[in-house]
């Protein structure tokens, strides 16, 4: 019982260690974003991995609303807690992302999708 409680406590304080799954359409891509790195997979299945040196909030915003993932070259990704639509499904996603890659800037959604009230956009 003590070990289960310990695992629960550690997991509650390790939320930042979990990766955020994101995706976008036109062109199709996906990304896994964590405090350590961003792994970007484009429609040709080429993986671009970028190390993250710092995660910070934009001035005037809390980190629970906006997180900016940066490295020595500058911003790698900006994730906000705005409801997002991928325009391909009827799902609403809890976060949106702007991702800066070697292949250009990508916009997409992150997190588990749920059907919005009323069933569609």
N, CA, C and O atoms as a GROMACS GRO file, in nm:
protein
  484
    1UNK      N    1   0.082  -0.119   0.000
    1UNK     CA    2   0.000   0.000   0.000
    1UNK      C    3   0.087   0.126   0.000
    1UNK      O    4   0.057   0.223  -0.070
    2UNK      N    5   0.195   0.123   0.080
    2UNK     CA    6   0.283   0.240   0.086
    2UNK      C    7   0.348   0.266  -0.050
    2UNK      O    8   0.365   0.381  -0.089
    3UNK      N    9   0.384   0.159  -0.122
    3UNK     CA   10   0.449   0.178  -0.252
    3UNK      C   11   0.352   0.237  -0.354
    3UNK      O   12   0.394   0.316  -0.438
    4UNK      N   13   0.225   0.200  -0.348
    4UNK     CA   14   0.125   0.258  -0.438
    4UNK      C   15   0.107   0.406  -0.409
    4UNK      O   16   0.098   0.487  -0.501
    5UNK      N   17   0.103   0.442  -0.283
    5UNK     CA   18   0.090   0.582  -0.244
    5UNK      C   19   0.213   0.662  -0.289
    5UNK      O   20   0.199   0.774  -0.336
    6UNK      N   21   0.331   0.604  -0.275
    6UNK     CA   22   0.454   0.671  -0.317
    6UNK      C   23   0.454   0.694  -0.468
    6UNK      O   24   0.491   0.802  -0.514
    7UNK      N   25   0.413   0.594  -0.546
    7UNK     CA   26   0.406   0.608  -0.692
    7UNK      C   27   0.307   0.718  -0.729
    7UNK      O   28   0.334   0.797  -0.819
    8UNK      N   29   0.194   0.723  -0.662
    8UNK     CA   30   0.094   0.826  -0.689
    8UNK      C   31   0.149   0.965  -0.660
    8UNK      O   32   0.130   1.057  -0.740
    9UNK      N   33   0.216   0.982  -0.548
    9UNK     CA   34   0.273   1.112  -0.512
    9UNK      C   35   0.381   1.154  -0.612
    9UNK      O   36   0.383   1.269  -0.656
   10UNK      N   37   0.469   1.063  -0.648
   10UNK     CA   38   0.574   1.093  -0.745
   10UNK      C   39   0.514   1.131  -0.880
   10UNK      O   40   0.560   1.225  -0.943
   11UNK      N   41   0.411   1.060  -0.923
   11UNK     CA   42   0.350   1.091  -1.053
   11UNK      C   43   0.279   1.227  -1.051
   11UNK      O   44   0.277   1.296  -1.153
   12UNK      N   45   0.222   1.265  -0.937
   12UNK     CA   46   0.158   1.396  -0.928
   12UNK      C   47   0.258   1.509  -0.942
   12UNK      O   48   0.228   1.613  -1.001
   13UNK      N   49   0.378   1.490  -0.887
   13UNK     CA   50   0.480   1.594  -0.894
   13UNK      C   51   0.567   1.582  -1.018
   13UNK      O   52   0.658   1.662  -1.037
   14UNK      N   53   0.542   1.482  -1.102
   14UNK     CA   54   0.621   1.461  -1.223
   14UNK      C   55   0.542   1.492  -1.349
   14UNK      O   56   0.576   1.443  -1.456
   15UNK      N   57   0.439   1.571  -1.337
   15UNK     CA   58   0.353   1.601  -1.452
   15UNK      C   59   0.434   1.660  -1.567
   15UNK      O   60   0.408   1.627  -1.683
   16UNK      N   61   0.531   1.747  -1.537
   16UNK     CA   62   0.611   1.809  -1.642
   16UNK      C   63   0.696   1.709  -1.717
   16UNK      O   64   0.737   1.736  -1.830
   17UNK      N   65   0.724   1.593  -1.657
   17UNK     CA   66   0.806   1.492  -1.723
   17UNK      C   67   0.728   1.419  -1.832
   17UNK      O   68   0.788   1.354  -1.918
   18UNK      N   69   0.596   1.429  -1.830
   18UNK     CA   70   0.515   1.362  -1.930
   18UNK      C   71   0.517   1.440  -2.060
   18UNK      O   72   0.515   1.563  -2.060
   19UNK      N   73   0.522   1.366  -2.170
   19UNK     CA   74   0.523   1.432  -2.301
   19UNK      C   75   0.382   1.467  -2.344
   19UNK      O   76   0.286   1.398  -2.311
   20UNK      N   77   0.372   1.575  -2.418
   20UNK     CA   78   0.246   1.622  -2.474
   20UNK      C   79   0.242   1.576  -2.620
   20UNK      O   80   0.335   1.604  -2.695
   21UNK      N   81   0.136   1.508  -2.660
   21UNK     CA   82   0.123   1.460  -2.797
   21UNK      C   83   0.044   1.562  -2.878
   21UNK      O   84  -0.066   1.602  -2.841
   22UNK      N   85   0.103   1.604  -2.990
   22UNK     CA   86   0.043   1.708  -3.074
   22UNK      C   87   0.038   1.659  -3.218
   22UNK      O   88   0.111   1.567  -3.256
   23UNK      N   89  -0.049   1.722  -3.298
   23UNK     CA   90  -0.058   1.685  -3.439
   23UNK      C   91  -0.116   1.802  -3.519
   23UNK      O   92  -0.176   1.894  -3.465
   24UNK      N   93  -0.094   1.794  -3.648
   24UNK     CA   94  -0.149   1.895  -3.736
   24UNK      C   95  -0.184   1.834  -3.871
   24UNK      O   96  -0.144   1.722  -3.904
   25UNK      N   97  -0.258   1.911  -3.949
   25UNK     CA   98  -0.300   1.865  -4.081
   25UNK      C   99  -0.254   1.965  -4.187
   25UNK      O  100  -0.223   2.080  -4.157
   26UNK      N  101  -0.251   1.919  -4.309
   26UNK     CA  102  -0.216   2.002  -4.426
   26UNK      C  103  -0.087   2.079  -4.408
   26UNK      O  104  -0.094   2.200  -4.390
   27UNK      N  105   0.027   2.019  -4.410
   27UNK     CA  106   0.055   1.876  -4.423
   27UNK      C  107   0.042   1.805  -4.288
   27UNK      O  108   0.049   1.868  -4.182
   28UNK      N  109   0.023   1.675  -4.293
   28UNK     CA  110   0.008   1.597  -4.171
   28UNK      C  111   0.142   1.584  -4.100
   28UNK      O  112   0.245   1.558  -4.163
   29UNK      N  113   0.140   1.604  -3.970
   29UNK     CA  114   0.260   1.591  -3.889
   29UNK      C  115   0.219   1.557  -3.746
   29UNK      O  116   0.102   1.568  -3.709
   30UNK      N  117   0.316   1.516  -3.667
   30UNK     CA  118   0.292   1.493  -3.524
   30UNK      C  119   0.418   1.534  -3.448
   30UNK      O  120   0.526   1.543  -3.505
   31UNK      N  121   0.402   1.557  -3.320
   31UNK     CA  122   0.514   1.595  -3.235
   31UNK      C  123   0.489   1.547  -3.094
   31UNK      O  124   0.376   1.541  -3.046
   32UNK      N  125   0.598   1.514  -3.028
   32UNK     CA  126   0.594   1.481  -2.886
   32UNK      C  127   0.678   1.589  -2.817
   32UNK      O  128   0.797   1.604  -2.845
   33UNK      N  129   0.615   1.663  -2.726
   33UNK     CA  130   0.678   1.778  -2.662
   33UNK      C  131   0.697   1.748  -2.514
   33UNK      O  132   0.602   1.715  -2.444
   34UNK      N  133   0.820   1.760  -2.466
   34UNK     CA  134   0.848   1.744  -2.324
   34UNK      C  135   0.942   1.856  -2.280
   34UNK      O  136   0.988   1.935  -2.363
   35UNK      N  137   0.970   1.863  -2.152
   35UNK     CA  138   1.061   1.965  -2.101
   35UNK      C  139   1.205   1.943  -2.148
   35UNK      O  140   1.288   2.034  -2.139
   36UNK      N  141   1.236   1.824  -2.198
   36UNK     CA  142   1.372   1.792  -2.241
   36UNK      C  143   1.393   1.803  -2.391
   36UNK      O  144   1.501   1.840  -2.436
   37UNK      N  145   1.288   1.771  -2.471
   37UNK     CA  146   1.306   1.772  -2.616
   37UNK      C  147   1.172   1.777  -2.687
   37UNK      O  148   1.066   1.752  -2.629
   38UNK      N  149   1.180   1.812  -2.815
   38UNK     CA  150   1.064   1.807  -2.904
   38UNK      C  151   1.101   1.713  -3.019
   38UNK      O  152   1.199   1.736  -3.090
   39UNK      N  153   1.023   1.608  -3.036
   39UNK     CA  154   1.040   1.516  -3.148
   39UNK      C  155   0.930   1.545  -3.249
   39UNK      O  156   0.812   1.523  -3.222
   40UNK      N  157   0.969   1.594  -3.366
   40UNK     CA  158   0.876   1.630  -3.473
   40UNK      C  159   0.884   1.526  -3.583
   40UNK      O  160   0.993   1.492  -3.629
   41UNK      N  161   0.768   1.472  -3.624
   41UNK     CA  162   0.760   1.373  -3.730
   41UNK      C  163   0.676   1.431  -3.843
   41UNK      O  164   0.558   1.460  -3.824
   42UNK      N  165   0.738   1.447  -3.959
   42UNK     CA  166   0.663   1.506  -4.071
   42UNK      C  167   0.593   1.398  -4.152
   42UNK      O  168   0.601   1.279  -4.120
   43UNK      N  169   0.523   1.440  -4.256
   43UNK     CA  170   0.444   1.347  -4.337
   43UNK      C  171   0.529   1.246  -4.412
   43UNK      O  172   0.476   1.145  -4.459
   44UNK      N  173   0.660   1.268  -4.425
   44UNK     CA  174   0.752   1.174  -4.489
   44UNK      C  175   0.817   1.081  -4.388
   44UNK      O  176   0.911   1.008  -4.422
   45UNK      N  177   0.768   1.083  -4.263
   45UNK     CA  178   0.821   1.001  -4.154
   45UNK      C  179   0.966   1.034  -4.120
   45UNK      O  180   1.040   0.947  -4.074
   46UNK      N  181   1.008   1.158  -4.142
   46UNK     CA  182   1.141   1.204  -4.101
   46UNK      C  183   1.128   1.266  -3.963
   46UNK      O  184   1.046   1.355  -3.942
   47UNK      N  185   1.209   1.219  -3.870
   47UNK     CA  186   1.204   1.269  -3.733
   47UNK      C  187   1.308   1.378  -3.715
   47UNK      O  188   1.425   1.361  -3.750
   48UNK      N  189   1.265   1.490  -3.660
   48UNK     CA  190   1.355   1.599  -3.623
   48UNK      C  191   1.347   1.613  -3.472
   48UNK      O  192   1.242   1.649  -3.419
   49UNK      N  193   1.456   1.585  -3.403
   49UNK     CA  194   1.458   1.594  -3.257
   49UNK      C  195   1.535   1.718  -3.216
   49UNK      O  196   1.648   1.740  -3.261
   50UNK      N  197   1.474   1.801  -3.131
   50UNK     CA  198   1.536   1.925  -3.086
   50UNK      C  199   1.541   1.927  -2.935
   50UNK      O  200   1.439   1.911  -2.868
   51UNK      N  201   1.659   1.946  -2.881
   51UNK     CA  202   1.676   1.952  -2.737
   51UNK      C  203   1.623   2.084  -2.682
   51UNK      O  204   1.644   2.189  -2.742
   52UNK      N  205   1.554   2.078  -2.570
   52UNK     CA  206   1.498   2.197  -2.503
   52UNK      C  207   1.590   2.234  -2.387
   52UNK      O  208   1.628   2.149  -2.307
   53UNK      N  209   1.624   2.362  -2.378
   53UNK     CA  210   1.709   2.407  -2.268
   53UNK      C  211   1.630   2.478  -2.157
   53UNK      O  212   1.676   2.488  -2.043
   54UNK      N  213   1.509   2.527  -2.194
   54UNK     CA  214   1.429   2.599  -2.094
   54UNK      C  215   1.283   2.600  -2.136
   54UNK      O  216   1.251   2.605  -2.255
   55UNK      N  217   1.195   2.594  -2.038
   55UNK     CA  218   1.052   2.611  -2.060
   55UNK      C  219   1.009   2.728  -1.975
   55UNK      O  220   1.032   2.731  -1.855
   56UNK      N  221   0.945   2.827  -2.038
   56UNK     CA  222   0.904   2.944  -1.962
   56UNK      C  223   0.768   2.994  -2.007
   56UNK      O  224   0.716   2.954  -2.111
   57UNK      N  225   0.712   3.081  -1.927
   57UNK     CA  226   0.583   3.143  -1.959
   57UNK      C  227   0.610   3.278  -2.025
   57UNK      O  228   0.712   3.342  -1.999
   58UNK      N  229   0.518   3.319  -2.111
   58UNK     CA  230   0.527   3.452  -2.171
   58UNK      C  231   0.500   3.556  -2.064
   58UNK      O  232   0.423   3.531  -1.971
   59UNK      N  233   0.562   3.670  -2.076
   59UNK     CA  234   0.543   3.778  -1.980
   59UNK      C  235   0.394   3.812  -1.968
   59UNK      O  236   0.328   3.839  -2.068
   60UNK      N  237   0.345   3.812  -1.846
   60UNK     CA  238   0.205   3.846  -1.822
   60UNK      C  239   0.111   3.726  -1.824
   60UNK      O  240  -0.008   3.741  -1.800
   61UNK      N  241   0.164   3.607  -1.853
   61UNK     CA  242   0.081   3.486  -1.856
   61UNK      C  243   0.137   3.384  -1.759
   61UNK      O  244   0.257   3.383  -1.731
   62UNK      N  245   0.050   3.299  -1.706
   62UNK     CA  246   0.096   3.191  -1.620
   62UNK      C  247   0.143   3.075  -1.706
   62UNK      O  248   0.100   3.061  -1.821
   63UNK      N  249   0.230   2.992  -1.651
   63UNK     CA  250   0.280   2.877  -1.727
   63UNK      C  251   0.169   2.774  -1.752
   63UNK      O  252   0.181   2.691  -1.842
   64UNK      N  253   0.063   2.779  -1.672
   64UNK     CA  254  -0.047   2.686  -1.696
   64UNK      C  255  -0.125   2.725  -1.821
   64UNK      O  256  -0.194   2.641  -1.880
   65UNK      N  257  -0.116   2.852  -1.863
   65UNK     CA  258  -0.182   2.895  -1.986
   65UNK      C  259  -0.090   2.888  -2.107
   65UNK      O  260  -0.130   2.838  -2.212
   66UNK      N  261   0.033   2.938  -2.093
   66UNK     CA  262   0.123   2.944  -2.207
   66UNK      C  263   0.263   2.898  -2.166
   66UNK      O  264   0.321   2.947  -2.070
   67UNK      N  265   0.315   2.801  -2.242
   67UNK     CA  266   0.450   2.754  -2.220
   67UNK      C  267   0.529   2.772  -2.349
   67UNK      O  268   0.482   2.738  -2.458
   68UNK      N  269   0.651   2.826  -2.336
   68UNK     CA  270   0.738   2.845  -2.450
   68UNK      C  271   0.860   2.755  -2.429
   68UNK      O  272   0.932   2.768  -2.329
   69UNK      N  273   0.882   2.665  -2.524
   69UNK     CA  274   0.993   2.571  -2.519
   69UNK      C  275   1.105   2.629  -2.605
   69UNK      O  276   1.086   2.652  -2.724
   70UNK      N  277   1.222   2.654  -2.544
   70UNK     CA  278   1.330   2.721  -2.615
   70UNK      C  279   1.460   2.640  -2.607
   70UNK      O  280   1.479   2.555  -2.520
   71UNK      N  281   1.549   2.671  -2.702
   71UNK     CA  282   1.686   2.622  -2.697
   71UNK      C  283   1.778   2.739  -2.728
   71UNK      O  284   1.732   2.854  -2.729
   72UNK      N  285   1.905   2.714  -2.753
   72UNK     CA  286   2.001   2.822  -2.775
   72UNK      C  287   1.966   2.907  -2.898
   72UNK      O  288   2.005   3.024  -2.905
   73UNK      N  289   1.894   2.850  -2.995
   73UNK     CA  290   1.858   2.923  -3.117
   73UNK      C  291   1.731   3.006  -3.101
   73UNK      O  292   1.704   3.092  -3.184
   74UNK      N  293   1.654   2.982  -2.996
   74UNK     CA  294   1.530   3.056  -2.974
   74UNK      C  295   1.412   2.965  -2.951
   74UNK      O  296   1.430   2.849  -2.912
   75UNK      N  297   1.289   3.015  -2.974
   75UNK     CA  298   1.169   2.934  -2.950
   75UNK      C  299   1.163   2.812  -3.042
   75UNK      O  300   1.194   2.821  -3.161
   76UNK      N  301   1.124   2.699  -2.985
   76UNK     CA  302   1.103   2.576  -3.060
   76UNK      C  303   0.953   2.550  -3.073
   76UNK      O  304   0.906   2.507  -3.178
   77UNK      N  305   0.880   2.577  -2.965
   77UNK     CA  306   0.735   2.555  -2.965
   77UNK      C  307   0.669   2.648  -2.864
   77UNK      O  308   0.726   2.682  -2.760
   78UNK      N  309   0.546   2.688  -2.896
   78UNK     CA  310   0.462   2.765  -2.805
   78UNK      C  311   0.333   2.686  -2.789
   78UNK      O  312   0.264   2.659  -2.887
   79UNK      N  313   0.301   2.649  -2.666
   79UNK     CA  314   0.181   2.572  -2.636
   79UNK      C  315   0.091   2.656  -2.548
   79UNK      O  316   0.135   2.708  -2.445
   80UNK      N  317  -0.036   2.671  -2.588
   80UNK     CA  318  -0.132   2.746  -2.508
   80UNK      C  319  -0.250   2.657  -2.472
   80UNK      O  320  -0.281   2.561  -2.542
   81UNK      N  321  -0.316   2.692  -2.364
   81UNK     CA  322  -0.434   2.619  -2.318
   81UNK      C  323  -0.559   2.681  -2.381
   81UNK      O  324  -0.646   2.733  -2.311
   82UNK      N  325  -0.566   2.674  -2.511
   82UNK     CA  326  -0.684   2.718  -2.587
   82UNK      C  327  -0.747   2.598  -2.653
   82UNK      O  328  -0.676   2.509  -2.700
   83UNK      N  329  -0.878   2.593  -2.656
   83UNK     CA  330  -0.946   2.485  -2.727
   83UNK      C  331  -0.907   2.493  -2.874
   83UNK      O  332  -0.903   2.601  -2.932
   84UNK      N  333  -0.879   2.377  -2.932
   84UNK     CA  334  -0.824   2.372  -3.066
   84UNK      C  335  -0.901   2.270  -3.150
   84UNK      O  336  -0.943   2.166  -3.099
   85UNK      N  337  -0.921   2.301  -3.276
   85UNK     CA  338  -0.984   2.209  -3.371
   85UNK      C  339  -0.882   2.174  -3.479
   85UNK      O  340  -0.812   2.262  -3.529
   86UNK      N  341  -0.874   2.047  -3.514
   86UNK     CA  342  -0.781   2.008  -3.620
   86UNK      C  343  -0.845   2.020  -3.758
   86UNK      O  344  -0.780   1.987  -3.858
   87UNK      N  345  -0.968   2.065  -3.766
   87UNK     CA  346  -1.046   2.085  -3.889
   87UNK      C  347  -1.068   1.958  -3.970
   87UNK      O  348  -1.119   1.963  -4.082
   88UNK      N  349  -1.030   1.844  -3.914
   88UNK     CA  350  -1.050   1.716  -3.983
   88UNK      C  351  -1.146   1.625  -3.908
   88UNK      O  352  -1.195   1.527  -3.963
   89UNK      N  353  -1.174   1.658  -3.783
   89UNK     CA  354  -1.262   1.574  -3.702
   89UNK      C  355  -1.357   1.664  -3.625
   89UNK      O  356  -1.347   1.787  -3.630
   90UNK      N  357  -1.448   1.603  -3.555
   90UNK     CA  358  -1.541   1.679  -3.471
   90UNK      C  359  -1.488   1.694  -3.329
   90UNK      O  360  -1.563   1.732  -3.239
   91UNK      N  361  -1.361   1.666  -3.308
   91UNK     CA  362  -1.305   1.670  -3.174
   91UNK      C  363  -1.249   1.807  -3.140
   91UNK      O  364  -1.199   1.879  -3.226
   92UNK      N  365  -1.259   1.841  -3.012
   92UNK     CA  366  -1.195   1.961  -2.957
   92UNK      C  367  -1.078   1.914  -2.873
   92UNK      O  368  -1.089   1.818  -2.796
   93UNK      N  369  -0.966   1.982  -2.886
   93UNK     CA  370  -0.845   1.947  -2.812
   93UNK      C  371  -0.815   2.059  -2.712
   93UNK      O  372  -0.845   2.175  -2.739
   94UNK      N  373  -0.759   2.025  -2.597
   94UNK     CA  374  -0.742   2.126  -2.490
   94UNK      C  375  -0.627   2.224  -2.510
   94UNK      O  376  -0.622   2.327  -2.443
   95UNK      N  377  -0.536   2.194  -2.600
   95UNK     CA  378  -0.421   2.282  -2.619
   95UNK      C  379  -0.393   2.302  -2.768
   95UNK      O  380  -0.425   2.217  -2.851
   96UNK      N  381  -0.332   2.417  -2.798
   96UNK     CA  382  -0.286   2.442  -2.935
   96UNK      C  383  -0.137   2.466  -2.932
   96UNK      O  384  -0.080   2.505  -2.830
   97UNK      N  385  -0.072   2.442  -3.047
   97UNK     CA  386   0.072   2.454  -3.056
   97UNK      C  387   0.113   2.528  -3.183
   97UNK      O  388   0.052   2.511  -3.288
   98UNK      N  389   0.215   2.609  -3.170
   98UNK     CA  390   0.286   2.665  -3.284
   98UNK      C  391   0.426   2.607  -3.273
   98UNK      O  392   0.495   2.627  -3.173
   99UNK      N  393   0.467   2.536  -3.376
   99UNK     CA  394   0.592   2.462  -3.374
   99UNK      C  395   0.685   2.517  -3.481
   99UNK      O  396   0.645   2.530  -3.597
  100UNK      N  397   0.808   2.549  -3.444
  100UNK     CA  398   0.908   2.603  -3.537
  100UNK      C  399   1.003   2.490  -3.576
  100UNK      O  400   1.078   2.441  -3.492
  101UNK      N  401   1.000   2.448  -3.702
  101UNK     CA  402   1.082   2.336  -3.749
  101UNK      C  403   1.173   2.383  -3.862
  101UNK      O  404   1.159   2.494  -3.913
  102UNK      N  405   1.265   2.296  -3.901
  102UNK     CA  406   1.351   2.324  -4.016
  102UNK      C  407   1.270   2.329  -4.146
  102UNK      O  408   1.316   2.382  -4.246
  103UNK      N  409   1.150   2.273  -4.143
  103UNK     CA  410   1.064   2.270  -4.262
  103UNK      C  411   0.956   2.378  -4.258
  103UNK      O  412   0.865   2.377  -4.341
  104UNK      N  413   0.965   2.469  -4.163
  104UNK     CA  414   0.869   2.578  -4.154
  104UNK      C  415   0.792   2.576  -4.024
  104UNK      O  416   0.814   2.492  -3.937
  105UNK      N  417   0.702   2.670  -4.012
  105UNK     CA  418   0.618   2.683  -3.892
  105UNK      C  419   0.495   2.596  -3.909
  105UNK      O  420   0.431   2.598  -4.015
  106UNK      N  421   0.461   2.521  -3.806
  106UNK     CA  422   0.343   2.434  -3.808
  106UNK      C  423   0.249   2.476  -3.696
  106UNK      O  424   0.293   2.518  -3.588
  107UNK      N  425   0.118   2.465  -3.721
  107UNK     CA  426   0.015   2.491  -3.620
  107UNK      C  427  -0.064   2.364  -3.602
  107UNK      O  428  -0.095   2.295  -3.699
  108UNK      N  429  -0.099   2.332  -3.477
  108UNK     CA  430  -0.177   2.212  -3.453
  108UNK      C  431  -0.237   2.209  -3.314
  108UNK      O  432  -0.238   2.309  -3.241
  109UNK      N  433  -0.287   2.093  -3.279
  109UNK     CA  434  -0.358   2.070  -3.153
  109UNK      C  435  -0.284   1.966  -3.071
  109UNK      O  436  -0.211   1.882  -3.124
  110UNK      N  437  -0.304   1.972  -2.939
  110UNK     CA  438  -0.238   1.878  -2.848
  110UNK      C  439  -0.339   1.823  -2.747
  110UNK      O  440  -0.438   1.887  -2.714
  111UNK      N  441  -0.310   1.703  -2.700
  111UNK     CA  442  -0.390   1.641  -2.596
  111UNK      C  443  -0.497   1.550  -2.652
  111UNK      O  444  -0.509   1.532  -2.774
  112UNK      N  445  -0.572   1.493  -2.563
  112UNK     CA  446  -0.681   1.403  -2.600
  112UNK      C  447  -0.800   1.483  -2.652
  112UNK      O  448  -0.841   1.581  -2.590
  113UNK      N  449  -0.855   1.442  -2.764
  113UNK     CA  450  -0.971   1.510  -2.820
  113UNK      C  451  -1.101   1.459  -2.759
  113UNK      O  452  -1.114   1.341  -2.728
  114UNK      N  453  -1.195   1.549  -2.743
  114UNK     CA  454  -1.329   1.512  -2.695
  114UNK      C  455  -1.432   1.578  -2.786
  114UNK      O  456  -1.405   1.683  -2.845
  115UNK      N  457  -1.547   1.518  -2.797
  115UNK     CA  458  -1.654   1.579  -2.873
  115UNK      C  459  -1.706   1.700  -2.799
  115UNK      O  460  -1.743   1.690  -2.682
  116UNK      N  461  -1.711   1.816  -2.865
  116UNK     CA  462  -1.766   1.934  -2.798
  116UNK      C  463  -1.916   1.920  -2.778
  116UNK      O  464  -1.981   1.837  -2.841
  117UNK      N  465  -1.971   2.002  -2.690
  117UNK     CA  466  -2.114   2.002  -2.669
  117UNK      C  467  -2.186   2.027  -2.800
  117UNK      O  468  -2.150   2.120  -2.872
  118UNK      N  469  -2.283   1.947  -2.832
  118UNK     CA  470  -2.353   1.961  -2.960
  118UNK      C  471  -2.296   1.869  -3.067
  118UNK      O  472  -2.361   1.849  -3.170
  119UNK      N  473  -2.176   1.812  -3.045
  119UNK     CA  474  -2.124   1.710  -3.134
  119UNK      C  475  -2.036   1.754  -3.248
  119UNK      O  476  -1.969   1.668  -3.306
  120UNK      N  477  -2.031   1.880  -3.285
  120UNK     CA  478  -1.942   1.922  -3.394
  120UNK      C  479  -1.917   2.072  -3.388
  120UNK      O  480  -1.976   2.142  -3.305
  121UNK      N  481  -1.832   2.119  -3.473
  121UNK     CA  482  -1.802   2.262  -3.480
  121UNK      C  483  -1.895   2.329  -3.577
  121UNK      O  484  -1.887   2.450  -3.597
   0.00000   0.00000   0.00000
